Amino acid sequence: MIYCCKTHVEQGLDDIVDKHEAVPIFENVPEEKELLLCEYCTNTAEYKISAG
């Protein structure tokens, strides 16, 4: 699972596909978890990407 900001969403999708060879599941980060940070920078994560 990867948490990422809008800037790094494509990189997150690519990483999930490369690592798991599966269709990614793309979700918005729930409001109660808004303090999570992007795994590629220090921005607030807006999306959660996981392997399907």
C-alpha positions as CSV (number, residue, x, y, z in Angstrom):
1,M,0.0,0.0,0.0
2,I,1.3,3.5,-0.9
3,Y,0.0,6.8,0.3
4,C,0.8,9.7,-2.1
5,C,-0.1,13.3,-3.0
6,K,-1.5,14.5,-6.3
7,T,2.0,15.1,-7.7
8,H,3.2,11.6,-7.1
9,V,0.0,9.6,-7.9
10,E,1.4,8.3,-11.3
11,Q,4.6,7.2,-9.6
12,G,2.6,5.4,-6.9
13,L,0.4,3.6,-9.5
14,D,3.5,2.5,-11.5
15,D,5.2,1.2,-8.3
16,I,2.2,-0.9,-7.3
17,V,1.9,-2.4,-10.8
18,D,5.7,-3.1,-11.0
19,K,5.9,-4.6,-7.6
20,H,2.7,-6.7,-7.4
21,E,1.8,-7.1,-11.1
22,A,-1.8,-6.5,-10.3
23,V,-4.4,-3.9,-11.0
24,P,-4.1,-1.1,-8.5
25,I,-6.9,0.0,-6.2
26,F,-7.1,3.7,-6.0
27,E,-8.9,5.4,-3.1
28,N,-9.0,8.8,-1.5
29,V,-7.5,9.1,2.0
30,P,-10.2,9.3,4.6
31,E,-10.5,12.6,6.5
32,E,-9.5,11.1,9.8
33,K,-6.2,10.1,8.2
34,E,-5.3,13.4,6.6
35,L,-2.1,13.6,8.6
36,L,-0.5,10.9,6.6
37,L,2.4,12.0,4.4
38,C,3.2,11.2,0.8
39,E,5.8,8.4,0.5
40,Y,7.7,10.3,-2.1
41,C,7.8,13.8,-0.6
42,T,6.6,15.7,2.5
43,N,3.2,16.8,1.2
44,T,0.0,15.5,2.8
45,A,-1.2,12.2,1.2
46,E,-4.4,12.5,-0.7
47,Y,-4.6,9.0,-2.2
48,K,-4.1,5.4,-1.0
49,I,-3.0,2.9,-3.7
50,S,-3.0,-0.8,-3.1
51,A,-2.7,-4.0,-5.1
52,G,-6.0,-5.6,-6.2
